[in-house]
Amino acid sequence: MIVHRFLREPLVHFALIGAALFATERRWRPAERAAVEQSRTMPARIEATDDVRRGLTEEHIRTHGRPPTPSETNALVAAWIDDEVLFREGLVRGLDKDDPRVHQRVVEKMSFVLEQGITPAAPTEEELSAWFNAHSSKWAQPELVDFTQVFVQGDGAPAQERARGMLAELEKGANPAGLGDTFSGGRRYRRRKIADLGESFGPDFSAGLAEQKEGRWALRRSRFGFHLVRVDRRTPAERPSLSQVREEVALDFQQAHRAEKMNRAIAELRKRWPVEKAP
């Protein structure tokens, strides 16, 4: 009895379908595919209705805390249509068991089937070089800074005046180790990207840091309070040679071309499913 209940579970059915999927794909002869195509009735149109858009918008708000922009809405609708195309194609291949819980699983399985047929060739030396030159910023090392800071807690006028007083002491040669308040990040920072500092401390902290002279103290403000910052050392921006990042460039090239071929495969499947969008 337990076995019978187990075998009636839809997810168990789906697992069995998944296990047989690749063997089925390999044995899918042209005549069998043609028979399935002939037996299909005219497929229903895929309609991106107002209700669909509303649902996508609500999901985006739950995830991101704000409504999507018009371009994001178009991207969400396009992704939803792709899912529907993959789902319906999966239905044609018998991946469903009339259970809404397997909808996304069918989409994922159909995507996986398509991906298995995509094997991007290794790039030639010319292609690799051209790809590296066109996307060199991905592997470029931005300028890095080493700096020492003295932290002053608070964000009001008294804290600012206190920070200015300490700045005057530091400019006269005072030891920074004896000044300021405790900061969880410590006093000394090494090899930090200015963009990362802007994300961590805020834009007011990082503004002008690239131009600040080495050895000079400057008063900076962050979301935590006030900071007296001395730039100790700069490591210039550097672009590696292709030989230094060859493996990363080749992987990036293949991933991009795999994604391009995947999009083309889905676009071909789209042709088999009429799509209707709400205005």
C-alpha positions as CSV (number, residue, x, y, z in Angstrom):
1,M,0.0,0.0,0.0
2,I,2.8,2.4,0.9
3,V,4.6,1.5,-2.3
4,H,1.4,2.3,-4.3
5,R,1.0,5.7,-2.6
6,F,4.7,6.4,-3.3
7,L,4.3,5.6,-7.0
8,R,1.2,7.8,-7.2
9,E,3.2,10.9,-6.1
10,P,3.5,13.4,-9.0
11,L,7.1,14.4,-8.0
12,V,8.0,10.7,-8.1
13,H,6.6,10.5,-11.6
14,F,8.6,13.6,-12.5
15,A,11.8,12.1,-11.2
16,L,11.2,9.0,-13.2
17,I,10.6,11.1,-16.3
18,G,13.8,13.0,-15.6
19,A,15.8,9.8,-15.3
20,A,14.5,8.6,-18.7
21,L,14.7,12.0,-20.4
22,F,18.2,11.7,-21.9
23,A,17.7,8.1,-23.1
24,T,14.4,9.3,-24.7
25,E,16.1,12.2,-26.4
26,R,18.8,10.0,-27.9
27,R,16.2,7.6,-29.3
28,W,13.9,10.3,-30.6
29,R,13.8,9.3,-34.3
30,P,12.6,11.7,-37.0
31,A,9.6,9.6,-37.7
32,E,8.5,9.6,-34.0
33,R,9.0,13.3,-33.8
34,A,6.9,13.8,-36.9
35,A,4.2,11.6,-35.5
36,V,4.1,13.7,-32.3
37,E,3.9,16.9,-34.4
38,Q,1.0,15.5,-36.5
39,S,-0.9,14.3,-33.4
40,R,-0.7,17.7,-31.8
41,T,-3.8,20.0,-32.0
42,M,-3.2,23.6,-32.8
43,P,-1.5,25.0,-29.7
44,A,-3.2,27.7,-27.7
45,R,-1.7,31.1,-28.0
46,I,0.7,32.3,-25.3
47,E,-0.9,35.4,-23.9
48,A,1.1,37.9,-21.8
49,T,-2.1,39.4,-20.3
50,D,-2.5,42.3,-17.9
51,D,-2.9,39.7,-15.1
52,V,0.5,38.2,-16.1
53,R,2.1,41.6,-16.0
54,R,0.5,42.4,-12.6
55,G,1.8,39.1,-11.2
56,L,5.3,39.8,-12.5
57,T,5.2,43.3,-11.1
58,E,4.1,42.1,-7.7
59,E,6.8,39.5,-7.6
60,H,9.4,42.1,-8.5
61,I,8.2,44.4,-5.7
62,R,8.4,41.5,-3.2
63,T,11.9,40.7,-4.3
64,H,13.4,44.2,-4.8
65,G,11.1,46.5,-2.7
66,R,10.2,48.7,-5.7
67,P,8.2,48.5,-8.9
68,P,10.1,47.5,-12.1
69,T,11.1,50.1,-14.6
70,P,9.5,49.9,-18.1
71,S,12.6,48.2,-19.5
72,E,12.6,45.7,-16.5
73,T,8.9,45.0,-17.1
74,N,9.7,44.2,-20.8
75,A,12.5,41.9,-19.6
76,L,10.3,40.2,-17.1
77,V,7.6,39.6,-19.7
78,A,10.2,38.3,-22.2
79,A,11.5,35.9,-19.6
80,W,8.0,34.8,-18.8
81,I,7.3,34.0,-22.4
82,D,10.5,32.0,-22.7
83,D,9.4,30.0,-19.7
84,E,6.1,29.4,-21.3
85,V,7.7,28.3,-24.5
86,L,10.0,25.9,-22.7
87,F,7.1,24.6,-20.6
88,R,4.9,23.9,-23.5
89,E,7.7,22.3,-25.4
90,G,8.3,20.1,-22.4
91,L,4.6,19.1,-22.4
92,V,5.0,18.0,-26.0
93,R,7.8,15.8,-24.9
94,G,5.8,14.3,-22.1
95,L,7.6,15.9,-19.2
96,D,4.5,16.9,-17.3
97,K,2.1,15.0,-15.1
98,D,-0.7,17.6,-14.8
99,D,0.7,19.0,-11.6
100,P,1.4,22.8,-11.3
101,R,4.3,22.0,-8.9
102,V,6.3,20.6,-11.7
103,H,5.8,23.6,-14.0
104,Q,9.2,25.2,-13.1
105,R,10.9,21.8,-13.0
106,V,9.7,21.1,-16.6
107,V,11.1,24.5,-17.6
108,E,14.4,23.7,-16.0
109,K,14.5,20.2,-17.6
110,M,13.7,21.6,-21.0
111,S,16.5,24.2,-20.6
112,F,18.9,21.5,-19.6
113,V,18.0,19.4,-22.7
114,L,18.8,22.4,-24.9
115,E,22.0,23.1,-23.0
116,Q,23.2,19.5,-23.6
117,G,23.1,20.1,-27.3
118,I,25.3,23.2,-27.0
119,T,29.0,22.6,-27.1
120,P,30.9,25.8,-27.9
121,A,34.1,25.2,-29.7
122,A,37.4,26.3,-28.1
123,P,38.2,29.8,-29.4
124,T,41.0,30.2,-31.8
125,E,44.0,32.4,-30.8
126,E,42.6,35.2,-33.0
127,E,39.1,34.9,-31.4
128,L,40.6,34.8,-27.9
129,S,42.8,37.9,-28.5
130,A,39.8,39.8,-30.0
131,W,37.6,38.9,-27.1
132,F,40.3,39.9,-24.6
133,N,40.8,43.3,-26.3
134,A,37.0,43.9,-26.5
135,H,36.4,43.1,-22.8
136,S,39.7,43.9,-21.2
137,S,38.1,45.9,-18.4
138,K,36.8,42.7,-16.9
139,W,40.4,41.7,-16.1
140,A,41.9,45.1,-15.5
141,Q,43.1,45.8,-11.9
142,P,41.9,49.3,-10.8
143,E,44.1,51.6,-8.7
144,L,44.5,50.4,-5.1
145,V,45.1,52.6,-2.1
146,D,46.6,52.0,1.3
147,F,45.5,54.4,4.0
148,T,45.4,55.1,7.7
149,Q,42.4,56.5,9.4
150,V,41.4,58.1,12.7
151,F,37.6,57.7,13.4
152,V,35.4,60.2,15.2
153,Q,32.0,58.9,16.2
154,G,28.9,61.0,15.6
155,D,27.4,63.0,12.8
156,G,26.6,66.4,14.3
157,A,28.5,69.7,14.6
158,P,30.3,68.7,17.9
159,A,31.7,65.6,16.3
160,Q,32.8,67.5,13.3
161,E,34.5,70.2,15.4
162,R,36.3,67.4,17.4
163,A,37.4,65.9,14.1
164,R,38.8,69.2,12.9
165,G,40.8,69.6,16.1
166,M,42.3,66.1,15.6
167,L,43.1,67.0,12.0
168,A,45.1,70.0,13.1
169,E,47.0,67.7,15.6
170,L,47.8,65.1,12.9
171,E,49.0,67.8,10.5
172,K,51.5,68.8,13.2
173,G,52.8,65.3,13.4
174,A,50.7,63.7,16.2
175,N,50.6,59.9,16.4
176,P,47.3,58.7,15.0
177,A,47.4,55.7,17.3
178,G,46.5,57.9,20.3
179,L,43.6,59.7,18.7
180,G,40.0,59.0,17.9
181,D,37.4,56.4,18.7
182,T,37.4,52.7,18.2
183,F,36.3,51.6,14.7
184,S,35.3,48.0,13.9
185,G,37.3,48.1,10.7
186,G,40.5,49.2,12.4
187,R,42.9,52.0,11.5
188,R,45.0,50.6,8.6
189,Y,43.6,49.5,5.3
190,R,45.7,47.9,2.5
191,R,45.1,47.5,-1.2
192,R,41.5,48.7,-1.3
193,K,39.6,49.6,-4.4
194,I,38.1,53.1,-4.3
195,A,34.8,51.9,-5.7
196,D,34.6,49.3,-2.9
197,L,35.3,51.9,-0.3
198,G,32.5,54.0,-1.7
199,E,30.1,51.1,-1.3
200,S,31.3,50.3,2.3
201,F,31.6,53.9,3.6
202,G,29.5,55.9,1.3
203,P,30.2,58.3,-1.7
204,D,31.2,61.2,0.5
205,F,34.1,59.1,1.9
206,S,35.5,58.0,-1.4
207,A,34.9,61.3,-3.3
208,G,38.3,62.8,-4.2
209,L,40.2,60.0,-2.7
210,A,41.8,59.2,-6.0
211,E,43.3,62.7,-6.1
212,Q,44.4,63.0,-2.5
213,K,48.2,63.2,-2.2
214,E,50.2,60.5,-0.4
215,G,51.1,61.4,3.1
216,R,48.4,64.1,3.5
217,W,45.6,64.0,6.0
218,A,42.0,64.9,5.0
219,L,38.7,65.0,6.8
220,R,36.1,62.7,5.3
221,R,32.6,61.8,6.2
222,S,31.0,58.4,6.0
223,R,27.7,56.8,7.1
224,F,29.4,55.9,10.4
225,G,30.8,59.3,11.3
226,F,33.9,61.3,10.5
227,H,37.3,60.0,9.4
228,L,40.7,61.6,9.2
229,V,42.3,59.8,6.3
230,R,46.0,59.7,5.2
231,V,46.8,58.0,1.9
232,D,49.9,56.0,2.5
233,R,50.5,54.3,-0.8
234,R,48.9,53.9,-4.2
235,T,49.2,50.9,-6.5
236,P,48.6,52.1,-10.1
237,A,45.9,50.6,-12.2
238,E,47.2,47.6,-14.2
239,R,45.9,45.7,-17.2
240,P,47.2,42.1,-17.3
241,S,48.4,40.5,-20.5
242,L,46.4,37.8,-22.2
243,S,48.9,35.2,-21.2
244,Q,48.2,36.0,-17.5
245,V,44.5,35.5,-17.7
246,R,44.1,33.2,-20.7
247,E,42.0,30.6,-18.8
248,E,39.6,33.2,-17.5
249,V,39.3,34.8,-20.9
250,A,38.6,31.5,-22.6
251,L,36.0,30.5,-20.1
252,D,34.3,33.9,-20.5
253,F,34.3,33.5,-24.3
254,Q,32.7,30.1,-24.1
255,Q,30.1,31.1,-21.5
256,A,29.0,34.1,-23.7
257,H,28.8,32.0,-26.8
258,R,26.9,29.3,-24.9
259,A,24.4,31.9,-23.7
260,E,24.1,33.2,-27.3
261,K,23.4,29.8,-28.7
262,M,20.9,29.1,-25.9
263,N,19.0,32.2,-26.8
264,R,18.9,31.2,-30.4
265,A,17.6,27.8,-29.5
266,I,14.8,29.3,-27.5
267,A,14.1,31.7,-30.3
268,E,13.6,28.8,-32.6
269,L,11.2,27.1,-30.2
270,R,9.3,30.4,-29.9
271,K,8.4,30.1,-33.6
272,R,6.4,27.0,-32.8
273,W,4.2,28.8,-30.2
274,P,2.1,31.8,-31.2
275,V,2.5,34.6,-28.6
276,E,0.0,37.3,-27.8
277,K,1.0,40.2,-25.6
278,A,-1.4,42.6,-23.9
279,P,-0.9,46.2,-25.2
